[in-house]
Amino acid sequence: MAVAVPPGRAGGSGWAWRPVAQDALLARAFHSCTELQGRLYLVGGLPAGGAREPSRDTVVFDPAGGQAVRLGARGSPQRSHHDAAPVGGRWLCVVGGWDGSRRLATVAALDTERGVWEAWTATPSNCPPAGLSSHTCTRLSDRELRVAGREGSVRTQRRYGSIYTLRLDPSARSYCYKEEGCHTVSRSGHCAALLQTPGPHPGHQLLLFGGCNSAEPEVAGLWSHGKIKTVCSFSPQGGTTCCPSFDGTACKACEQWAGVPTGAPGTTASLVFCGGALCCAVWWRNSDQS
């Protein structure tokens, strides 16, 4: 376990890291890892051992039990360099990625209630990217995602990147891309974070980090107050307030693994993957500190 204490806070709060699971099923790269109903779903990616063909498997990790199992759902897509988002508390939507021969902009969805994968259908008004890989897909609502990142074909030669709104209709099992009028610098392999903007009437902004030679984050979307209800944000004290959709069992399990004192104020938890081992990062603040 490693603990990092921020400058000037010696003896106070800090980040505590502790491995919580290690399994061969978790050893992969260029996959997606998405929380849905308190469990983590790993989809596809390139398995360990120098594999070049994307995997078709889906692995489910239960933080409460600390176990990873391969999901036997039918029709699992062959994907790597994709992204995924939870929709409606039921579907895991995989957007774009590499299938071993080409970049895609399609949507495949795991119906967790029925345990099957579905290939959703594009609507007639769909205006898709040329093909997506190493992009980000950020959930704005159960019917809307924001997609940013590298496209395939000759569009990779452009000096800017397009931003797309991806509208989903779970009842019709359909989707539709719409290209936004704004652009970003050309990025791939970056990260995206949807954060609350400060002020008396705070809204939200989508920031892109990395994936190019720029050291500065870039805004890929702005929303006024009330447009977005639940996102990850940062507290003024510097601790993250992510994990809004984790159930209490999952978060408490994270806290116990990291040795957070029971009832510690300001406790939040998040899960990340570290080289094939799942680690739990927990931040807490002592009650006597501001």
C-alpha positions in Angstrom: 0.0 0.0 0.0 1.2 3.5 -0.8 0.0 6.7 0.8 0.5 10.2 -0.7 0.1 13.2 1.6 -0.5 16.6 -0.1 2.1 19.3 0.7 1.4 21.2 3.9 -1.0 18.4 5.1 1.5 16.2 6.8 -0.2 14.0 9.3 -3.5 14.9 7.8 -5.5 13.6 4.8 -4.2 12.0 1.7 -4.6 9.4 -1.0 -4.3 5.8 0.1 -3.8 3.0 -2.4 -4.2 -0.7 -1.8 -4.5 -3.6 -4.4 -7.8 -5.3 -4.0 -7.7 -8.0 -6.7 -5.3 -9.6 -9.1 -6.5 -12.0 -11.7 -5.4 -13.1 -15.2 -8.8 -12.0 -16.5 -7.9 -8.4 -15.7 -4.6 -8.4 -17.6 -5.4 -6.5 -20.8 -5.0 -3.1 -22.5 -7.1 -0.8 -24.7 -10.3 -2.1 -23.1 -13.2 -0.4 -21.4 -14.1 -0.6 -17.7 -17.6 0.7 -16.8 -19.5 0.6 -13.6 -23.1 -0.6 -13.8 -25.3 -1.6 -10.9 -22.3 -1.7 -8.5 -20.2 -4.0 -10.7 -17.4 -3.3 -13.1 -17.7 -4.5 -16.7 -14.5 -5.0 -18.7 -15.1 -5.3 -22.4 -12.6 -6.5 -25.0 -9.2 -5.0 -25.3 -5.9 -6.7 -26.2 -5.1 -9.6 -23.8 -1.7 -10.0 -22.2 1.1 -11.7 -24.2 1.5 -9.4 -27.1 -1.9 -10.3 -28.8 -2.9 -8.2 -31.8 -6.4 -9.4 -32.2 -9.0 -7.7 -30.0 -10.7 -9.9 -27.4 -14.4 -10.8 -27.5 -14.8 -11.5 -23.8 -16.6 -9.5 -21.2 -15.3 -9.8 -17.6 -17.4 -8.7 -14.6 -15.7 -7.6 -11.3 -17.7 -7.5 -8.1 -16.0 -5.0 -5.7 -18.0 -6.4 -2.8 -16.8 -10.0 -3.3 -13.4 -9.1 -4.9 -13.9 -11.7 -7.7 -13.6 -11.4 -11.5 -15.6 -13.8 -13.7 -16.0 -14.1 -17.5 -19.5 -13.3 -18.6 -21.1 -15.9 -20.9 -23.3 -13.4 -22.7 -24.1 -14.2 -26.3 -22.8 -12.0 -29.1 -20.0 -10.2 -27.3 -18.3 -7.8 -29.7 -14.7 -8.0 -30.7 -13.3 -4.6 -29.7 -10.3 -2.7 -28.6 -9.6 1.1 -28.4 -13.3 1.7 -27.8 -15.2 3.3 -25.0 -18.4 2.4 -23.1 -21.1 4.0 -21.0 -23.9 2.8 -18.8 -27.5 3.6 -20.0 -30.7 3.3 -18.0 -29.2 1.2 -15.2 -29.6 -1.8 -17.6 -27.5 -1.4 -20.8 -23.8 -1.2 -21.2 -23.3 0.6 -24.5 -19.9 0.0 -26.3 -19.2 2.8 -28.8 -16.8 2.6 -31.7 -13.4 0.9 -31.6 -11.2 -1.4 -33.6 -12.6 -4.9 -34.5 -9.4 -6.3 -35.8 -9.7 -5.0 -39.4 -11.3 -1.6 -39.2 -12.4 1.3 -37.0 -16.1 1.4 -36.2 -18.7 4.0 -35.1 -21.4 1.5 -34.3 -23.1 0.9 -31.0 -23.2 -2.6 -29.3 -25.2 -2.9 -26.1 -25.1 -5.5 -23.3 -28.6 -6.0 -21.9 -27.7 -7.0 -18.4 -31.3 -8.1 -17.6 -31.4 -10.7 -20.4 -27.6 -11.4 -20.5 -27.3 -10.8 -24.3 -25.4 -8.4 -26.5 -27.4 -6.4 -29.1 -26.3 -4.6 -32.2 -28.3 -1.3 -32.1 -29.4 0.2 -35.4 -28.5 3.6 -36.8 -31.5 5.9 -37.6 -31.9 7.4 -41.1 -30.7 10.8 -39.9 -27.5 9.3 -38.5 -24.3 11.3 -39.5 -21.5 9.1 -38.0 -17.8 9.6 -37.7 -15.6 7.9 -40.2 -14.6 5.4 -37.5 -13.5 5.8 -33.9 -10.5 4.5 -31.9 -8.8 5.8 -28.8 -11.7 8.2 -28.3 -13.8 9.1 -25.3 -17.5 8.7 -24.7 -19.0 10.7 -21.9 -22.5 10.1 -20.5 -24.6 13.2 -20.3 -27.9 11.4 -19.7 -29.6 8.1 -20.5 -30.2 9.3 -24.0 -27.2 11.4 -24.8 -23.4 10.8 -24.9 -20.7 13.2 -26.0 -18.0 11.6 -28.2 -14.6 13.1 -28.8 -11.4 11.8 -30.3 -9.6 10.4 -33.3 -11.5 9.4 -36.4 -10.4 6.9 -39.0 -9.8 7.4 -42.8 -8.2 10.6 -44.0 -9.8 12.6 -41.1 -6.8 11.5 -39.0 -4.8 14.0 -41.1 -6.7 17.0 -39.9 -5.4 19.4 -37.4 -8.6 19.4 -35.4 -11.0 16.8 -34.0 -14.7 16.7 -34.4 -17.1 16.4 -31.5 -20.3 14.3 -31.8 -23.4 14.1 -29.8 -24.6 10.5 -29.8 -28.3 10.1 -29.1 -29.6 6.8 -27.9 -33.1 5.3 -27.9 -33.0 2.1 -25.7 -36.6 1.3 -26.4 -36.0 1.2 -30.1 -32.5 -0.1 -29.8 -31.3 2.7 -32.0 -28.7 5.5 -32.1 -27.9 8.7 -34.1 -24.7 10.7 -34.3 -24.8 14.5 -34.8 -21.6 16.4 -35.4 -21.3 19.6 -33.3 -20.2 22.9 -34.8 -17.2 23.2 -32.5 -13.9 21.4 -32.8 -10.9 20.4 -30.6 -7.3 19.8 -31.4 -6.7 16.3 -32.9 -6.5 13.9 -29.9 -6.4 10.2 -29.3 -5.8 8.1 -26.2 -6.9 11.1 -24.1 -9.2 11.3 -21.0 -12.4 13.3 -20.5 -14.0 14.6 -17.3 -17.4 16.2 -16.9 -17.0 18.8 -14.1 -19.2 21.4 -12.4 -18.3 25.0 -13.1 -18.2 27.4 -10.2 -20.5 30.4 -9.6 -23.9 31.2 -8.2 -25.6 29.3 -11.0 -23.1 26.5 -11.8 -23.3 24.6 -15.0 -21.0 21.9 -16.4 -18.2 21.6 -18.8 -16.5 18.7 -20.5 -12.7 18.8 -20.4 -10.3 16.8 -22.5 -6.9 15.9 -21.1 -3.9 14.6 -23.0 -3.9 12.8 -26.3 -1.9 15.5 -28.1 1.1 17.7 -27.4 -0.8 20.3 -25.5 -0.3 20.6 -21.8 -3.6 22.3 -21.2 -7.1 20.7 -20.9 -9.6 21.7 -23.6 -13.3 22.4 -23.3 -15.4 20.1 -25.4 -18.8 21.1 -24.2 -20.6 23.6 -22.0 -24.1 23.2 -20.3 -26.1 25.7 -18.3 -27.4 25.2 -14.8 -29.8 22.2 -14.5 -29.0 20.6 -17.8 -26.9 17.8 -16.3 -27.9 16.3 -13.0 -25.2 13.8 -11.9 -21.5 14.0 -12.7 -18.1 13.5 -11.1 -16.7 16.7 -9.7 -14.0 18.0 -7.3 -14.5 19.4 -3.9 -12.8 22.7 -2.9 -10.6 20.8 -0.5 -9.1 18.9 -3.4 -10.8 15.5 -2.9 -12.7 14.0 -5.7 -16.4 13.4 -5.3 -16.7 10.8 -8.0 -18.6 7.5 -7.5 -22.1 9.0 -7.7 -23.6 5.8 -9.2 -21.8 3.3 -7.0 -24.2 1.7 -4.5 -23.4 1.8 -0.8 -22.0 -1.7 -0.7 -19.4 -1.1 -3.4 -18.2 2.2 -1.9 -18.1 0.8 1.7 -16.1 -2.1 0.4 -13.6 0.3 -1.1 -13.3 2.2 2.1 -12.7 -1.0 4.1 -10.0 -2.2 1.7 -8.2 1.1 2.0 -8.4 1.3 5.8 -10.5 4.4 5.9 -11.7 5.1 9.5 -15.4 4.2 10.0 -17.5 7.3 9.7 -14.7 9.4 8.3 -16.2 12.7 7.0 -15.9 13.6 3.4 -15.1 10.0 2.4 -15.4 9.2 -1.3 -14.2 6.3 -3.4 -13.3 5.4 -6.9 -11.9 2.3 -8.7 -9.1 2.3 -11.3 -7.0 -0.4 -13.0 -3.3 -0.5 -12.5 -1.4 -2.9 -14.8 -3.8 -5.8 -14.6 -4.5 -5.4 -10.9 -7.5 -3.6 -9.7 -6.7 -0.9 -7.1 -8.9 1.2 -5.0 -8.2 4.9 -4.5 -9.9 6.4 -1.5 -9.6 10.0 -0.2 -10.7 11.2 3.2 -10.4 14.4 5.2 -10.0 14.7 9.0 -13.0 16.4 10.6 -10.7 19.0 12.3 -9.3 20.3 9.0 -11.0 22.8 6.7 
